[in-house]
Amino acid sequence: MLIFFFHLFCSSFSSPHDVLATLLNNLKVQERQNRVCTTVAIAIVAETCSPFTVLPALMNEYRVPELNVQNGVLKSLSFLFEYIGEMGKDYIYAVTPLLEDALMDRDLVHRQTASAVVQHMSLGVYGFGCEDSLNHLLNYVWPNVFETSPHVIQAVMGALEGLRVAIGPCRML
C-alpha cells in the first residue's frame, strides 16, 4: 500500500531530485511515523533511479545538526543498501567516512543505525573486493560490542555477522 501511494506521489513530480527535496524536508518533521516512511521512500527512489541520484543529497543532509535528520539519513542508508544489494560496491567508499563518524558518535541510536548500515552493506558487497573498506569499518564497529543497550548490541552483532560473511572469519579473529 505504501508503494502505491509513493508512486502516486511521485507521478506529480518531474524528476527524482524534486521528489528527493520533498522527502528530505520530511526528515525534519517531529512525527516519527512520517520520518520512518520517508526513509523507506528515499531508499525506493535510490533503488528506482540509481543510488547516485540520491546519495550526494543524502550525505549532505547528514551535516544538518539535528538528531532526527541524521538518524533519518542513517536509516535511509540502511534501507538503501538493503535494497540495492550488490550495486553497493560502487558506493561503499563514498559513505565510509559518514559511517565512521556515526559509529563514533555519542548518541546510541547513531551507532545502532550505523551498525545496521554496515550489516546491509557488507552482505551486499560480499565477494566484490571491498574487504579493505569493510575491514576499516570493523575497527569502528568492534568497540561497540561493550555497549549495554540491547538494541545496540543486536545491531552490532548483526554488523559483525555481516562482516564475518563479507571479510571472512579468519580476519574477524
TORRO-788241 format. One record per atom (N, C-alpha, C): x, y, z; residue in three letters. Coordinates in steps of 0.02 Angstrom, whole numbers, plus 32768, in hexadecimal, padded with zeros to 4 digits. Layout:
TORRO-788241
XYZALA...
***
This chain:
TORRO-788241
80297FC58000MET800080008000MET802B803F8000MET8061803D8027LEU809080758028LEU80AD80817FE3LEU80BC804B7FBFILE80D980527F7CILE80A780747F4DILE806780627F52PHE803480807F28PHE803180CC7F33PHE802F80E07F72PHE802C81287F82PHE806C814B7F6DPHE80A481287F73PHE80E481467F5EPHE80E481537F13PHE80CE81227EEBHIS80CC812C7EA3HIS809A81637E91HIS806381667EB3LEU8032819B7EA7LEU805181DF7EB8LEU807681E17EF0PHE8097821E7F06PHE80CC82347ED3PHE80F382047EBACYS812B82137E8DCYS811382297E48CYS80D882147E34SER80C082257DF2SER80B382707DEASER80AD82947E21SER80A182DC7E1DSER80E283047E17SER811C82E47E19PHE815C83067E15PHE817C82F87DD2PHE81A983247DBDSER81C8831C7D7BSER820B82F77D7ESER822C82F77DB7SER826D82D57DBASER827782B77E00SER82A682887E05PRO82B3826A7E47PRO82CD829E7E79PRO82ED82D37E60HIS830783067E8DHIS82CF832D7EAFHIS829883387E8AASP825E83597EA9ASP8240832E7EE0ASP823B82ED7ED2VAL822082BE7F04VAL824E82BD7F40VAL828F82B97F33LEU82C182B57F68LEU82C082F37F94LEU82B9832E7F76ALA82B7836B7F9EALA827D836B7FCEALA824383547FB7THR820883507FE2THR8213831D801ATHR823082E38007LEU823B82AF8039LEU826E82C4806ELEU82A282E68058LEU82D582FD8089LEU82B8833080B9LEU8289835980A1ASN8267838880CEASN823C83638101ASN8221832980EDASN81F88301811BASN822082E58155ASN826282DF814DLEU828B82C68184LEU828E82F781BFLEU8279833581B3LYS827D836881E7LYS823E836D8211LYS820A83478200VAL81CC834A8225VAL81D283248267VAL81A783328296GLN81AB831382D7GLN818A82CD82DAGLN815B82C182AEGLU8136828282B0GLU816182478299GLU816C821882C5ARG819981E082B8ARG818281B4827EARG814181A5827BGLN8126817B8246GLN813481998201GLN812C81DA81FDASN813981FD81BEASN818281F781AAASN81AF81FF81DBARG81F781FA81CCARG820A81B381B6ARG81ED818081D6VAL81FE813B81C4VAL81E6812C817DVAL81AA8140816DCYS819181368128CYS81BB815C80F6CYS81D381978109THR81FD81BF80DETHR823F819B80CFTHR825D817C8103THR829C815980F8THR8294811F80C7THR825C80FC80CCVAL824F80C5809DVAL824580E28056VAL822181198051ALA821581388010ALA825681507FF0ALA8283816B8018ILE82C481817FFDILE82EA81457FE1ILE82E9810E8004ALA830B80D17FECALA82EB80B77FACALA82A980BD7FA6ILE828780A77F69ILE829A80D47F2FILE82A081157F3AVAL82B681427F05VAL82FC812F7EEFVAL832881207F1FALA836C810C7F0FALA836E80CB7EE7ALA8345809C7EFAGLU8343805C7ED6GLU832780657E90GLU82F4808F7E89THR82D380987E49THR82FC80C37E19THR831980F87E33CYS833C81297E08CYS838881257E0DCYS83A280F17E29SER83EA80E67E35SER8401810F7E71SER842A80F17E9BPRO844081127ED9PRO846681537ECFPRO8487815B7E95PHE84AD81997E8CPHE848181D77E88PHE844081CE7E7CTHR841382087E7CTHR8401821E7EC2THR840981F17EF3VAL83F281FE7F37VAL842C820A7F68VAL846181E37F60LEU849781E47F93LEU84B682287FA0LEU84C682517F6DPRO84E582927F7EPRO84B882BE7FAAPRO847882C27F99ALA844A82EA7FC1ALA844182CD8007ALA843E828B800BLEU84358269804BLEU847182748078LEU84AD826E805BMET84E982788083MET84F182C18097MET84DC82EF806DASN84DD8336807FASN84AC834580B7ASN8474832380B6GLU8441832E80EAGLU84598316812EGLU848782E68130TYR84A282CD816FTYR84C783048195TYR84DD83378172ARG8502836E8192ARG84D4839C81BAARG8493839781B1VAL846383BF81D8VAL846783A98221VAL847283D8824FPRO847C83C48296PRO843C83B482BCPRO840F838F829FGLU83D3837882C0GLU83D5832C82C5GLU83C983128301LEU83CC82C9830ALEU839A82A482DFLEU835C82BE82DAASN8329829D82B2ASN833F82978268ASN835C82CC824EVAL837182CC8208VAL83AB829B81FEVAL83DC829E822BGLN841682718225GLN84018228822CGLN83D5821A825BASN83BC81D58263ASN839481C08226ASN836E81ED8209GLY834881DE81CDGLY837581CF8192GLY83AC81F4818CVAL83DC81E78157VAL83FB81A2815FVAL840E8192819DLEU842C815081AALEU83FA8118819CLEU83BC812281B0LYS838880F081A4LYS837D80E88158LYS837D81208134SER8376811C80ECSER83B080F680CCSER83EC810280E5LEU842680DD80CBLEU841F809280DALEU840480828114SER83FA803C8125SER83CA801B80F4SER8391803B80E9PHE8361802080B8PHE837E801F8072PHE83A280548061LEU83BF805A801ELEU83EE80208010LEU841D8012803DPHE844C7FDB8032PHE842A7F978036PHE83F47F93805CGLU83CE7F55805DGLU83AD7F498019GLU83927F7E7FFBTYR836E7F787FBCTYR839D7F6F7F81TYR83D57F947F7FILE83FE7F937F42ILE842E7F587F40ILE843B7F397F79GLY84657EFC7F7AGLY84A97F077F5CGLY84B87EE27F26GLU84FB7EE27F0AGLU850D7F247EE7GLU84DC7F4E7ED7MET84EC7F907EBBMET85117FBA7EEEMET850E7FA77F2EGLY852E7FCD7F63GLY857A7FCF7F5CGLY85977FA27F35LYS85E07FA17F2DLYS85FA7FE27F0FLYS85D080047EE8ASP85E580437EC9ASP85E1807E7EF8ASP85C080757F31TYR85B380AE7F5DTYR85D180A57FA3TYR85EF806C7FB0ILE8608805C7FF3ILE863E808E8009ILE866A80A17FDBTYR86A080CE7FEDTYR868781157FF9TYR865081277FD9ALA8635816A7FE2ALA861581738027ALA85F5813F8041VAL85D181458081VAL85FB813180BDVAL8637811680B2THR866080FF80EATHR86708137811CTHR868481748106PRO869181A98138PRO865381BC8161PRO861981BC8141LEU85DB81CA8165LEU85CE8195819ALEU85D981568189LEU85CE812081B8LEU8601812181F1LEU863F813481E1GLU8671813C8216GLU8658816E824AGLU864081A78232ASP862781DA8260ASP85ED81C18289ASP85BF819E8269ALA85838185828DALA8595814F82BFALA85C5812582AFLEU85D880EF82DCLEU85FF81088319LEU861981458315MET863D8162834EMET861381958374MET85D681A0835DASP85AB81D3837CASP859781C083C3ASP858981F383EBARG857481E68430ARG852D81CA8434ARG850481D98402ASP84BF81C38401ASP84BA817883F2ASP84988154841ELEU8490810C8414LEU846C80FA83D3LEU843A812183C2VAL841281128387VAL843C811A8348VAL846A814B8348HIS84978153830FHIS84C181148305HIS84DD80FC833CARG850880C18337ARG84E080838325ARG84A4807E833FGLN84788045832FGLN8466804582E5GLN8451807D82CCTHR843B80818286THR8477807A8257THR84B080978269ALA84EC808F8240ALA85028046823DALA84F980228274SER85097FDB8274SER84DA7FB58245SER849B7FC98242ALA846D7FA98213ALA84817FB881CBALA849A7FF581BEVAL84B28005817BVAL84ED7FD98169VAL851C7FD08198VAL85577FA7818BVAL85417F5F817DVAL85107F4681A2GLN84F87F028197GLN84DD7EFA8150GLN84B07F26813BHIS84917F1F80F9HIS84C57F2B80C2HIS84F17F5A80CEMET85247F69809CMET85547F2E8093MET856B7F1280CASER859B7EDB80C6SER857D7E9D80A6SER853E7E8F80B5LEU851E7E558096LEU85127E60804BLEU85077E9E8038GLY84FC7EAE7FF1GLY853A7EAB7FC7GLY85747EBC7FE3VAL85B17EC07FBCVAL85DE7E837FC4VAL85C47E4E7FE3TYR85EB7E117FEDTYR86057DF77FAATYR86477DEC7FA7GLY86657DD17F6CGLY86777E037F36GLY86717E437F43PHE867F7E767F10PHE86C07E9D7F1DPHE86E97E857F4AGLY872A7EA47F55GLY87297EE47F7EGLY86F87EEC7FA9CYS86F37F287FD3CYS870B7F1A801ACYS87337EE68022GLU87477ED18065GLU876F7F05808AGLU87957F2F8065ASP87BD7F628087ASP87927F9480ACASP875D7FAB808CSER87307FDB80ADSER87097FB980E5SER86F47F7C80DALEU86CF7F58810ELEU86FB7F4A814BLEU873A7F39813FASN87687F2E8176ASN87737F6F819DASN87767FA68179HIS877C7FE88199HIS873F7FF781C4HIS87037FE881AALEU86C67FF481D1LEU86C17FC5820DLEU86DD7F898207LEU86DE7F5A823FLEU87007F7A827CLEU87347FA1826FASN87587FC282A6ASN872D7FF582CAASN86F9800E82AATYR86CB803E82C9TYR868F801A82E8TYR867C7FE182CDVAL86447FBB82E8VAL86587F978328VAL86947F7B8328TRP86A97F4F835ETRP86A57F6D83A4TRP86B97FAC83B0PRO86B47FC783F4PRO866D7FCA8410PRO863B7FC983E4ASN85F67FCC83FAASN85DC7F898415ASN86067F568414VAL85F47F158430VAL85E87F1C847BVAL86097F4A849BPHE86047F5284E3PHE85C97F7E84F9PHE859F7F9084CBGLU85647FB984DBGLU85327F908503GLU850A7FB1852CTHR84DB7F8E8558THR84937F8F853FTHR84837FBA8510SER843F7FBE84F5SER84307F8184C9SER83F97F5E84D6PRO83E87F2284AFPRO83E17F308464PRO83C57F6A8452HIS83BC7F7A840BHIS83FE7F8583E8HIS842C7FA8840BVAL846E7FB383EDVAL84947F7283E8VAL848F7F48841BILE84B17F078419ILE84987EDE83DEILE84577EDD83D4GLN843A7EB7839CGLN84537ED28359GLN84557F148351ALA846C7F328313ALA84B67F258307ALA84DE7F2A833DVAL85257F1E8337VAL85337ED58326VAL850F7EA88345MET85187E618335MET85037E5282EDMET84CF7E7382D5GLY84BC7E6C828FGLY84F27E858260GLY85107EBF8272ALA85477ED98249ALA85837EAA824AALA85937E8F8284LEU85CB7E608289LEU85BE7E218261LEU85807E098261GLU856F7DCE8239GLU85757DDD81EFGLU855D7E1781DAGLY85647E2B8194GLY85AD7E328180GLY85D57E5081ACLEU861C7E56819ELEU863F7E13819DLEU86297DE581C8ARG86467DA181C8ARG863B7D7F8185ARG85FF7D888169VAL85F07D6A8128VAL861B7D8C80F2VAL86207DCE80F4ALA86407DF380BEALA868C7DEF80BFALA86AA7DF480FAILE86F47DF580FCILE87117DB38114ILE86E77D87812CGLY86FE7D458141GLY870A7D40818BGLY87017D0481A6PRO87087CFA81EEPRO87507D018207PRO87817CF281DCCYS87C77CF781F3CYS87DB7D3F8202CYS87C37D6E81D9ARG87D27DB581E6ARG87AF7DCE8224ARG87777DB08233MET87517DC6826FMET87767DB482AEMET879C7D7F82ADLEU87C17D6A82E8LEU88007D9282EDLEU
***
